């Protein structure tokens, strides 16, 4: 069975609903909308995410390395993070696998509603040690303020 086949079937229906509600100012739990430019089209593609803060830094955890938004984030290095109608442009820096463990340990504690996705994908129970062991398989992005435009960064 492929990794995509194990994702909840209702997710493709639920994500557009969450996006529509958030864009109308209805905030749902810890969810934010992450919009990242597509690798080919350059058009912003939006997906719900639940950032968490660890050690004063913000992070976004992905369940699948093969997710389109992950590939887009790697290619672009930036995105727009929105909560309701408030948006902020952010830099997305992928955390190396050897540094992901402590962040993933915090995920089930800080984003308990996200544990079900990982349970379905990887069979984990929600134990922090099990999440830490997912470090080689689950991309993690640090969310940073964008560099000053005069630094030569292309936005």
ZISULBEL-V365610 format. One record per run of one state. SS is the DSSP state (alpha for helix, beta for strand, coil for the rest). FROM is the first residue (numbers start at 1). LEN is the number of residues. Records with the same first field share a line. If there is no record, write none. Layout:
SS=FROM-LEN  FROM-LEN
This chain:
coil=1-3  7-4  24-8  38-6  50-2  55-2  62-6  77-1  84-2  95-2  111-1  123-5  137-3  146-3  152-4
alpha=4-3  11-13  68-9  97-14  112-11  128-9  149-3
beta=32-6  44-6  52-3  57-5  78-6  86-9  140-6
